[in-house]
Amino acid sequence: MIDDPCPLTLFRVHSQHVGVDLGSLEATQTKMLKSYSRLLFDAAYLACLSKGTPYERAIKYFFLNQKLAWLALPERPQLDDPGLNALSVSDLIEWLSFLPYLRKITFF
């Protein structure tokens, strides 16, 4: 056995190290905003498709959750659909109506 002080490998940090993008904050923020907006548009589309089905309330909750998450983002751009840029009082009341059901759900 030999005790050698020289390291066998060198550790280097680069922009794609271990799957984490260490690029600019602006690029990361832009990517996140695109992802959130896409998720919001998809949730809105699902909410339209589910009207009159047994899944309507669950998908509506998912949509309102995504809308709240979008509206909580700082410096978010305005979307083409004006209904997605604001939360109405009825939307907030409907979202709050789900809370008693969510308290009964146990997550493991």
Secondary structure, 3 states (H helix, E strand, C coil): CCCCCCCCCCCCCCCCHHHCCCCCHHHHHHHHHHHHHHHHHHHHHHHHHCCCCCCHHHHHHHHHHHHHHHHHCCCCCCCCCHHHCCCCHHHHHHHHCCHHHHHHCCCC
